[in-house]
Amino acid sequence: MPIIKSRSRKLMYAGLAGAGIVGLICSGVILYIHLGHKEQLSMQQQRYDERIAQVEEERIRELKAMKSAWVPIRDIPSGSFIREQDIKEVKLPAEAAPDHLPGKDQIAGMGTKIEVRKGTLITQAMLFEEEPTPADLRHREMKSVWLPSNLRKDDVVDIRVQFPTGQDYIILSKKKIDRLESPAFWTTLDEKEILLLSSAIVDAYLHEATLYALTYVEPELQDKAVPTYPPNEEVAKLIARDPNIVNKAEKHLEITLRSTLEEDLGKRRAGGQVHVSEYQASPTFGASAFGASTSGNASGSESYTSAPYTVEAPSSVSTSGTVLEPEMIMSSSARQDQSSEADQILGPSSSDKRLMEGEDTETANAELIFTQP
């Protein structure tokens, strides 16, 4: 028994010693691996830090080399003005960025010549500066100007005048339609433009000219037209003598415009689609109001303009050689409708019958030829 116990004790000690050695070896291996892994991680971390630092340096260099630009955060219509909250900053590479990019202070408060979409780079060529408001700028309502059928609010127009002689002048140029309730519209005029318009209105009243508007195709890109209408000194004197003449003239043009519209609508309701307004205008209507007569009655033909159409009426010559003036009378819509109905019911008048029977070789009624200005 003692011998077995002694041998067992030796085996146990040997096993413990072996286990200890194995444990030390394993511990050493584990420690070595751990230290190696830690060192490897440290080296990787160092490489990562160096790479990050390198990338940051490159980014900083790129940022320093990049230019600041501004883009809208919403669609901005043409002619609108840009606010600070409408734009945001973006960075562009220097080699890809256009020259002379405007800054935020240079963009805010400026108007856009064209429509600028969201995210579009804003350049100086897209902008225009808002002009300071003149001290004599006033809102002006107009109802005596013939307007295009497709005219809309915020459109830009020239106000022109066309005389029966064919002469055509620009009265007001590049005026924005602030408000539109056809046939009336509102715009802004300074003192010089107000006086110029007043002279043109009276001129149109006296000489039966036409006031009409023409729209710009690209108002933000097209230059402002130069007014060519020469103010009439006699009209200026007439305005000075009778300040109410401007109101009278404008009212007359308004009535003419409205009566033509009523005639067109009345004839359309009656079932006949009309393309032009066939009303009669007196060639001496405007002049007779101021004691003036129309010259050139003995000429072969006379021109009459009643907005927005030019009316040419050839004079008739009787068998005796006497020049017969055409009877041209401005009438309202109701009177025209009554006359048309009377002709349909009663037939042609006695004078018309005599003409058809051969008493006159040429018609005594004016042949109306309409041309749109």
C-alpha positions as CSV (number, residue, x, y, z in Angstrom):
1,M,0.0,0.0,0.0
2,P,2.7,2.6,0.8
3,I,4.4,1.8,-2.4
4,I,1.1,2.4,-4.4
5,K,0.5,5.6,-2.5
6,S,4.0,6.8,-3.2
7,R,3.7,6.0,-6.9
8,S,0.2,7.6,-7.1
9,R,1.6,10.7,-5.4
10,K,4.4,10.9,-7.9
11,L,2.0,10.5,-10.9
12,M,-0.2,13.2,-9.4
13,Y,2.7,15.5,-9.0
14,A,3.9,14.8,-12.5
15,G,0.4,15.4,-13.9
16,L,0.2,18.6,-12.0
17,A,3.6,19.7,-13.2
18,G,2.7,18.8,-16.8
19,A,-0.6,20.6,-16.5
20,G,1.2,23.6,-15.1
21,I,3.7,23.6,-17.9
22,V,1.0,23.2,-20.5
23,G,-0.9,26.0,-18.8
24,L,2.1,28.3,-18.9
25,I,2.7,27.5,-22.5
26,C,-0.9,28.2,-23.3
27,S,-0.9,31.3,-21.3
28,G,2.3,32.4,-23.1
29,V,0.8,31.7,-26.5
30,I,-2.4,33.5,-25.6
31,L,-0.5,36.4,-24.2
32,Y,1.6,36.5,-27.3
33,I,-1.4,36.4,-29.6
34,H,-3.1,39.0,-27.6
35,L,-0.2,41.3,-27.6
36,G,0.3,40.7,-31.3
37,H,-3.3,41.4,-32.0
38,K,-3.3,44.5,-29.9
39,E,-0.2,45.7,-31.7
40,Q,-1.8,44.9,-35.0
41,L,-5.0,46.8,-34.0
42,S,-2.8,49.7,-32.9
43,M,-1.0,49.7,-36.3
44,Q,-4.3,49.5,-38.1
45,Q,-5.8,52.3,-36.0
46,Q,-2.7,54.4,-36.7
47,R,-3.0,53.7,-40.5
48,Y,-6.7,54.6,-40.3
49,D,-6.0,57.8,-38.4
50,E,-3.3,58.7,-40.9
51,R,-5.7,58.0,-43.8
52,I,-8.5,60.0,-42.2
53,A,-6.1,62.9,-41.6
54,Q,-5.0,62.7,-45.2
55,V,-8.6,62.7,-46.5
56,E,-9.5,65.6,-44.2
57,E,-6.5,67.5,-45.5
58,E,-7.5,66.8,-49.1
59,R,-11.1,67.8,-48.3
60,I,-10.0,71.0,-46.8
61,R,-7.8,71.7,-49.8
62,E,-10.8,71.0,-52.1
63,L,-13.1,73.1,-50.0
64,K,-10.6,76.0,-50.2
65,A,-10.4,75.5,-53.9
66,M,-14.2,75.3,-54.4
67,K,-16.5,78.3,-55.0
68,S,-19.7,79.1,-53.2
69,A,-22.8,79.3,-55.3
70,W,-26.5,79.8,-54.5
71,V,-29.5,77.8,-55.7
72,P,-33.2,78.4,-55.1
73,I,-35.1,76.1,-52.8
74,R,-38.3,76.6,-54.8
75,D,-39.3,77.6,-58.4
76,I,-39.1,81.3,-58.9
77,P,-41.2,82.8,-61.8
78,S,-39.7,85.2,-64.2
79,G,-39.9,88.8,-63.1
80,S,-40.2,87.9,-59.4
81,F,-37.8,89.1,-56.8
82,I,-35.6,86.8,-54.7
83,R,-35.7,86.8,-50.9
84,E,-32.9,85.5,-48.6
85,Q,-35.1,82.6,-47.5
86,D,-35.6,81.5,-51.1
87,I,-31.9,80.4,-51.7
88,K,-29.3,78.1,-50.1
89,E,-25.6,77.7,-50.5
90,V,-23.8,75.0,-52.5
91,K,-20.1,74.3,-53.2
92,L,-18.7,73.8,-56.7
93,P,-15.3,72.8,-57.9
94,A,-13.3,75.8,-59.0
95,E,-12.7,74.4,-62.5
96,A,-16.4,73.6,-63.0
97,A,-17.8,76.8,-61.5
98,P,-18.6,79.8,-63.8
99,D,-16.9,83.1,-63.3
100,H,-18.4,86.0,-61.4
101,L,-20.8,84.0,-59.3
102,P,-23.0,86.4,-57.2
103,G,-23.0,86.2,-53.5
104,K,-26.0,86.1,-51.2
105,D,-26.1,89.8,-50.7
106,Q,-25.9,90.3,-54.5
107,I,-28.8,87.9,-55.1
108,A,-31.3,88.9,-52.4
109,G,-33.7,91.6,-53.6
110,M,-32.8,91.1,-57.2
111,G,-35.4,90.2,-59.9
112,T,-35.1,87.2,-62.2
113,K,-35.1,87.7,-66.0
114,I,-36.2,84.1,-66.6
115,E,-38.0,81.4,-64.6
116,V,-35.5,79.8,-62.2
117,R,-36.2,76.2,-61.3
118,K,-35.5,74.7,-57.9
119,G,-31.8,73.7,-57.6
120,T,-30.7,75.7,-60.6
121,L,-27.4,77.6,-60.2
122,I,-28.1,81.3,-60.1
123,T,-25.8,83.5,-62.2
124,Q,-25.5,87.2,-62.6
125,A,-26.9,87.1,-66.2
126,M,-30.2,85.8,-64.7
127,L,-30.7,88.8,-62.5
128,F,-31.8,92.4,-62.9
129,E,-31.8,95.1,-60.3
130,E,-35.1,96.6,-59.0
131,E,-35.3,100.2,-59.9
132,P,-36.0,102.6,-57.0
133,T,-39.6,103.9,-57.0
134,P,-39.8,107.4,-58.5
135,A,-41.5,110.0,-56.4
136,D,-44.0,110.8,-59.2
137,L,-45.0,107.2,-59.9
138,R,-48.8,106.6,-59.8
139,H,-51.2,103.9,-60.5
140,R,-53.3,104.5,-63.6
141,E,-56.5,102.7,-64.7
142,M,-57.1,102.5,-68.5
143,K,-60.3,101.5,-70.3
144,S,-59.8,103.2,-73.7
145,V,-57.1,100.9,-75.0
146,W,-57.7,97.9,-77.2
147,L,-56.2,94.9,-75.5
148,P,-55.0,91.6,-77.0
149,S,-57.4,88.7,-76.4
150,N,-54.8,86.6,-74.7
151,L,-53.6,89.3,-72.4
152,R,-52.9,88.2,-68.8
153,K,-52.0,89.7,-65.5
154,D,-48.2,90.5,-65.2
155,D,-47.8,90.7,-69.0
156,V,-45.7,93.5,-70.3
157,V,-47.0,95.7,-73.1
158,D,-46.4,98.8,-75.2
159,I,-49.2,101.3,-75.6
160,R,-49.4,102.5,-79.2
161,V,-51.5,104.9,-81.2
162,Q,-52.4,104.4,-84.9
163,F,-53.8,107.3,-87.0
164,P,-56.0,107.0,-90.0
165,T,-53.0,108.0,-92.2
166,G,-51.3,104.8,-91.1
167,Q,-48.8,106.5,-88.9
168,D,-48.1,104.4,-85.8
169,Y,-46.3,105.6,-82.6
170,I,-45.3,104.2,-79.3
171,I,-46.8,106.2,-76.4
172,L,-45.8,104.1,-73.4
173,S,-43.2,101.3,-73.4
174,K,-42.7,98.2,-71.3
175,K,-45.6,98.7,-68.9
176,K,-46.5,95.8,-66.7
177,I,-50.2,94.8,-66.3
178,D,-50.6,95.0,-62.5
179,R,-54.3,94.1,-62.6
180,L,-56.6,93.1,-65.4
181,E,-60.4,93.2,-65.6
182,S,-60.9,93.4,-69.4
183,P,-61.4,95.9,-71.0
184,A,-59.9,97.8,-68.0
185,F,-56.4,97.3,-66.7
186,W,-54.1,99.0,-64.2
187,T,-50.4,100.0,-64.5
188,T,-48.0,102.6,-63.1
189,L,-47.0,105.8,-64.8
190,D,-44.7,108.7,-64.0
191,E,-45.7,112.3,-64.6
192,K,-44.2,112.5,-68.0
193,E,-46.0,109.3,-69.1
194,I,-49.3,110.6,-67.7
195,L,-49.0,113.8,-69.8
196,L,-48.0,111.9,-72.9
197,L,-50.9,109.5,-72.5
198,S,-53.3,112.5,-72.0
199,S,-52.1,114.1,-75.2
200,A,-52.4,110.8,-77.1
201,I,-56.0,110.2,-75.8
202,V,-57.1,113.7,-77.0
203,D,-55.3,113.2,-80.3
204,A,-57.1,109.9,-80.8
205,Y,-60.4,111.7,-80.0
206,L,-59.8,114.5,-82.4
207,H,-58.4,112.5,-85.3
208,E,-60.2,109.2,-84.7
209,A,-57.0,107.3,-84.0
210,T,-56.7,103.9,-82.3
211,L,-55.1,103.3,-79.0
212,Y,-54.0,99.6,-78.6
213,A,-51.5,97.4,-76.7
214,L,-48.9,95.0,-77.9
215,T,-47.3,92.4,-75.6
216,Y,-43.6,91.6,-75.4
217,V,-42.4,88.1,-76.3
218,E,-39.6,87.9,-73.7
219,P,-40.0,91.0,-71.6
220,E,-37.1,90.1,-69.2
221,L,-34.7,89.7,-72.2
222,Q,-36.0,92.3,-74.6
223,D,-34.9,96.0,-74.2
224,K,-37.4,98.7,-73.4
225,A,-38.7,100.3,-76.6
226,V,-38.2,104.1,-77.0
227,P,-41.4,106.1,-77.1
228,T,-41.9,107.7,-80.5
229,Y,-45.2,109.6,-80.1
230,P,-44.6,113.4,-80.5
231,P,-46.8,115.4,-78.1
232,N,-49.1,117.8,-80.0
233,E,-48.6,121.4,-79.0
234,E,-52.1,122.2,-80.0
235,V,-53.4,119.4,-77.9
236,A,-51.3,120.6,-75.0
237,K,-52.9,124.1,-75.4
238,L,-56.3,122.5,-75.6
239,I,-55.7,120.6,-72.4
240,A,-54.5,123.7,-70.7
241,R,-57.6,125.6,-71.7
242,D,-60.0,122.8,-70.8
243,P,-58.6,120.2,-68.3
244,N,-61.8,118.2,-68.7
245,I,-61.1,117.5,-72.4
246,V,-58.9,114.5,-71.4
247,N,-61.8,112.9,-69.5
248,K,-64.2,113.6,-72.4
249,A,-61.8,112.1,-74.9
250,E,-61.2,109.0,-72.8
251,K,-64.9,108.6,-72.2
252,H,-65.6,108.8,-75.9
253,L,-63.0,106.1,-76.6
254,E,-64.4,103.9,-73.9
255,I,-67.9,104.2,-75.3
256,T,-66.6,103.4,-78.8
257,L,-64.8,100.3,-77.5
258,R,-67.9,99.2,-75.5
259,S,-70.4,99.8,-78.3
260,T,-68.3,97.7,-80.7
261,L,-68.2,94.9,-78.2
262,E,-71.9,95.1,-77.7
263,E,-72.5,95.0,-81.4
264,D,-70.3,91.9,-81.8
265,L,-72.1,90.1,-78.9
266,G,-75.5,91.1,-80.2
267,K,-74.8,89.8,-83.7
268,R,-73.4,86.6,-82.3
269,R,-76.6,86.1,-80.2
270,A,-78.6,86.7,-83.3
271,G,-77.0,83.7,-84.9
272,G,-74.5,85.4,-87.2
273,Q,-70.8,84.9,-86.2
274,V,-69.0,88.1,-86.9
275,H,-65.3,88.6,-87.4
276,V,-65.2,92.4,-87.5
277,S,-67.4,95.2,-86.0
278,E,-69.5,96.8,-88.7
279,Y,-70.6,100.1,-87.2
280,Q,-70.6,103.5,-88.7
281,A,-68.4,106.4,-87.5
282,S,-68.7,110.0,-88.3
283,P,-65.5,111.4,-89.8
284,T,-66.1,114.8,-88.2
285,F,-67.3,113.5,-84.8
286,G,-64.2,114.4,-82.9
287,A,-63.4,117.6,-84.7
288,S,-66.9,118.9,-84.6
289,A,-66.8,118.7,-80.8
290,F,-64.2,121.4,-80.8
291,G,-65.4,123.5,-83.8
292,A,-63.1,121.9,-86.3
293,S,-64.0,120.3,-89.6
294,T,-62.5,117.3,-91.4
295,S,-60.3,118.3,-94.3
296,G,-59.9,116.4,-97.6
297,N,-63.6,115.8,-98.2
298,A,-63.2,116.1,-102.0
299,S,-60.5,113.5,-102.2
300,G,-61.2,110.1,-103.9
301,S,-61.3,108.2,-100.7
302,E,-61.4,108.9,-97.0
303,S,-60.1,106.9,-94.0
304,Y,-61.9,106.5,-90.7
305,T,-60.5,104.7,-87.7
306,S,-62.6,103.3,-85.1
307,A,-60.8,101.1,-82.6
308,P,-59.6,98.6,-83.2
309,Y,-60.2,98.7,-87.0
310,T,-59.4,101.2,-89.7
311,V,-62.4,102.1,-91.9
312,E,-61.9,103.3,-95.4
313,A,-64.9,104.9,-97.2
314,P,-64.6,105.9,-100.8
315,S,-66.6,109.0,-101.8
316,S,-69.4,108.6,-104.3
317,V,-69.9,110.8,-107.3
318,S,-73.4,111.5,-108.6
319,T,-74.3,111.9,-112.3
320,S,-74.2,115.7,-111.9
321,G,-70.5,115.5,-110.7
322,T,-71.4,116.4,-107.1
323,V,-69.3,114.6,-104.5
324,L,-71.6,112.7,-102.2
325,E,-70.2,112.3,-98.7
326,P,-71.0,108.9,-97.0
327,E,-73.4,109.1,-94.1
328,M,-71.3,107.8,-91.2
329,I,-73.1,108.0,-87.9
330,M,-71.9,106.5,-84.6
331,S,-74.7,104.5,-83.1
332,S,-75.2,102.3,-80.0
333,S,-75.7,98.6,-80.0
334,A,-79.5,98.9,-79.6
335,R,-79.8,101.3,-82.5
336,Q,-77.8,99.1,-84.8
337,D,-79.8,96.0,-83.9
338,Q,-83.1,98.0,-84.6
339,S,-81.8,99.2,-88.0
340,S,-80.8,95.6,-88.9
341,E,-84.2,94.2,-87.9
342,A,-86.0,97.0,-89.8
343,D,-84.1,96.2,-93.0
344,Q,-85.0,92.6,-92.7
345,I,-88.7,93.3,-92.2
346,L,-89.3,96.3,-94.5
347,G,-86.6,95.6,-97.1
348,P,-84.3,98.2,-98.5
349,S,-85.0,101.9,-98.1
350,S,-86.3,104.2,-100.9
351,S,-82.8,105.6,-101.5
352,D,-81.4,102.1,-101.9
353,K,-84.2,101.2,-104.4
354,R,-83.4,104.3,-106.4
355,L,-79.8,103.3,-106.5
356,M,-80.7,99.8,-107.6
357,E,-83.0,101.2,-110.4
358,G,-80.0,103.1,-111.9
359,E,-80.5,106.7,-110.7
360,D,-77.0,106.7,-109.4
361,T,-74.1,104.9,-111.1
362,E,-72.2,104.3,-107.9
363,T,-73.4,103.4,-104.5
364,A,-73.9,106.2,-102.1
365,N,-73.4,104.1,-99.0
366,A,-69.8,103.8,-97.8
367,E,-68.0,100.5,-98.5
368,L,-66.4,99.7,-95.2
369,I,-63.1,98.0,-95.4
370,F,-61.7,96.8,-92.1
371,T,-58.1,96.3,-91.3
372,Q,-56.8,95.5,-87.9
373,P,-53.9,97.7,-86.7
